[in-house]
Every structure is written in structure tokens, then in C-alpha cells.
Amino acid sequence: MRKIRRMFPGGNTANGFYSFHNNIIDENRNMLYILKGMPGGGKSSLMKEVGERALEKGYSVEYHHCPSDPNSIDGIVIIELKIAIVDGTAPHIIDPVYPGLKDKLIDLGTFIDPDKLAKNEEKIVESKLNNKIAYSRAYGYFKSAKIIYNIIIENNKRGMNFGKANEETIKLIEKIFIKSRKKAKESKIRHMFSAANTPDGYVDFTHTLLDGISKIYYIEGEIGTGKSTVLKKLMELGKIEGYNMEIYYNPTFPEKIETIIIEELNICITSNKNALKFLPEKINLNNYFDHEIKRDEDYRIYYSLIEEAIKNLSLAKENHKTLEEAYKFSIDFSGVNKIKKNIIREIFNP
């Protein structure tokens, strides 16, 4: 049965732009098409059309969305065919590992008319500069938010009974691993984001990943109650046991784990609230937390900094739109369409 999964291979984070683009498809692939080119050159549209063709033919498709414009696509994977198409331009530069064998590099920049483009040189240079400034401000606000977030963590820790929380963790470990021990092998782990900070605000696709999973555990807890620490322990145990896993990270703090999917067990453990739609088994760390210790002012400052960061991502998106318009004028889209038709023919009529 065909399936649609959506995720983000990159994120706008407190660490700047954070990329997991090399995790879109592993080396056990049949083909990876890497598109290079310019803003507004049709890369996202090309990938969307190939994805639609794959769905029409009954294949499952992963859509890897762009965190700087969630309506745009950075990559697609046709799961059953082990074929991917990705945008390999900055800031997520991807180069072929097996050129001519498993990887094909396609430069759409060859369809630019440099004489036409030169007419928009001033607009392009100005938009690029404004874009850089907007992202710099956005990442500065995210970084400042992280400082306040850490202050909240340290404060909330004082109200947490970690002894009781550890007991809950042990029970969860026993439910997941003790009854399902297997012969250990090397674990394969895929790292991604299921949500992102975007110019449109916080966008979350976690629900598309949980559909069809037989057992979901939802870890509830305030900031500083140890949700990510529990998930990290589970990931390490999964590696020891040799399970293949998908690990999804916090979209603002990419060092923190938010979701683990253990493929062979068809189990998900997550702190993402989207899980509540699937009637999960709850592990509530708030049962061991003294809510009186919370400082509301710290939370207000934290969320206001996130809001300012999002505003600057919106400015960056507007600058990028200007860039796209400047380039579209100079592109031979008949050439781009020819490339698209060739890719479709290679994938579906080999």
C-alpha cells in the first residue's frame, strides 16, 4: 500500500542552519539524482511532479521539505525503488559519491542566459545581502533563545524527582527491549527532523511518520524533566541491540532527540505532541515535577525570542522570492522540462 511520509532534512536552529541532507538516502540505493542550479529554476517543481508520478504508480514517497519554505521540496525518495532526487545547492551542498554509477549530477544552471541575468545583477546582489542579514538575525535570536532555555532547564531541574523518573525509564526499557532481545548486529541509524522553524512558523510533519506504527509511547514532561535524556538512553540501547532506527531531533536544539522509530519492532517513542492523536501509552514525567517552581517570565522571554527569529526567517523568504523572480527571467524552462521528462523516463520506464 502506498504511503506518504514528510520530514525536514535541514533545520533553522540555535546552531544555525543544521543539515541532515546526507541522510535522505543511504548508499544502498539504486540511483540518486543531484540537482544543481539557481533560485526559481524549477528544482522543487520537478521533484514534486516525479513524486506525483510515483504515487500514481502505487509507490510510497518521502517528501523532504525545505525549512526556509515548507511548501518547497529539498528532496524526494521513492521508497520501493530506492531512488532519490535532491537539491544539492547551498546551503545543503550534496556531491555525488558514485558519479556515473549510483549518482547522477544534473546542472540546471546550464539553462541560464547570462546576458538576460546580467540585467538583474543589482537586484540579485542586494537580495543576497539582505538574505544573509535576515538569516544572521534569525539565528542570533534562536541562539539567544537557547540561553534562556538552558536557564529554564536549570531552574526546573530543582523541582524534579529524578529518582522516580529513572524508575519510569527502567520500566519503559523493559517493555521495549527485554522481551524482544535479538542477535546483535550493527545498527543502522538515520537522522532527520520531523518539524522545523520556518517563515510560516513551526511546521510539524510527525503525524505522517506515526501512521501505521503499531505501538507508540508518548513521553510527557516540562522543559528540564529529562525527556531527551530518556530518549538518548533508548537510542543507545537500541544501538547495542542492533536495531535499525530513525532518530528525529528537536527543530530548535538539534542535540536533543525528540522521536525514535524502531523499524523492526514497529515501535515509536516520542515527546512530540502529535503522538496524542494516535492514542499512545503515556509516560508522564510531570508526575514527579513540582510545577510551583516554574518561572513564567523566563518562558515568556523564551517564546518572544523564538517569535523574533521566525519574523526574520519570513524576511529571508521574501528576499529569496525576489531572487527567484530575478532568475526566472533568464531561464530556458524548455531545457528544464526536457531534463524532467528524461528523469521520469529513466525511473519509470527503464
Buried (B, 14 or more C-beta within 10 A) or exposed (E): EEBEBBBBBBBBBBBBBBBBBBBBBEEEBEBBBBBBBBBBBBBBBBBBBBBEBBBEEEBBBBBBBBBBBBEBBBBBBBBBBBBBBBBBBEEBEBEBEEEEEBBBBBEBBEBBEEEEBEEBEEEBEBBBEBBEBBBEBBBBBBBBBBEBBEBBBEBBBEBBBBEEBBEBBEEBBEBBBEEEEEEEEEBBBBBBBBBBBBBBEEBBBBBBBBEEBEBBBBBBBBBBBBBBBBBBBBBEEBBEBBBBBBBBBBBBBBEBBBBBBBEEBEBBBBBBEBBEEBEBEBBEBEBBBEEEBBEEEBBEBBEEBBEBBBBBBBBBBEBBBBBBBBBBEBBBBEBBBEBBEEBBEEBBEE
